[in-house]
Amino acid sequence: MATLWRFALLLSMAIAFIPTATLAMNVIDQCWRRDPDWRRNRYQIAMCSVGFAGKMRNNIGKDVLRYKVTDPSDDPLNPKPGTLRYGATMIPERVWITFKRDMTITLQKPLLISSFTAIDGRGVNVHVTGAACMVVYKANNIIIHSLYIHHCRAEGASTVMGPDRTILQLGEVDGDAIRLVTASKIWIDHNTLYDCQDGLIDVTRGSTDITISNNWFRNQDKVMLLGHDDGYVRDKNMKVTVAFNHFGPSCNQRMPRVRHGFAHVVNNLYQGWTQYAIGGSMNPSIKSQSNLFIAPKSGNKEVTWSLGDSWKLYSVGDVFENGAFFNETGSGKTNLYYTEEQRFEVADANTVRSLTSASGVLKCSRASRC
């Protein structure tokens, strides 16, 4: 596993020095990465998202406040101006958050993010770690982009500053990198996530209209959970797009695991697994489309895991290597209803290596494109 991880890291570093024009890009990256003046046109990216989150047009406009993080410290109850927590919780207007320089932010308590917030780490290396990391609670229209989020640990009951300057009493929070709770219209793109105590992304308690794209997930047991628990039937309305991500090396399971709702899992690269890659329970519908599944050299070759057989899990145009195989369940196909703003062209699975070659945080220098 360590050898695989070093190979993937060296490959990503090598790709960073390949001119952008020589790489085949997925539809999201084509929208903004070829712009040499992307820094001046940062807001352009809000119109590049696809899938169930749709375009993030509510995060842009003349009244958006530009806020720059200059201070990596964290005070959960009295956030200081210049810190990430101040920008994410204390500003009532729409806000676009950037970072002045490279920094590591060690959260003392979970960070709750207000509606209409974009956190944009492009151009610097920003690491977020610490207590339960990022929580989106009853909020909407949020972009989380280009952050390293890792080594997040579980946190006991605590008091924190919440959205709109509201003090909130939190119960115990699992050690996830990003947890969505009754959230909607959320776009999580080009982040690198690894080594958290519980999972990397949880979409729970009625959250919907989510796009998770271009991320690099590695070194993790439980990667992505869509649906709170078996008894939470409100998650039947959940709709999540999982696209252009790189899973692995050293990922075990839940890429994703789905309960109740609908997931479109499309054009992702799976670099091995231990237990399974895609699975679910409680009658969800999962469309696996044009992904590349590379089974581990030894051990379990089956992509799928399911509890019961009445739900729909099916494969369209996927490519399987190293003996990987996919067991479909249920009967018939689930129709995929994207609006015009959500719809995108699915690429051939044989191009997935290229389309996901820049997954995770991008190396964006001042002298060149991302």
Disulfide bonds with the S-S distance in Angstrom:
Cys31-Cys48 2.11
Cys133-Cys152 2.00
Cys364-Cys370 1.96
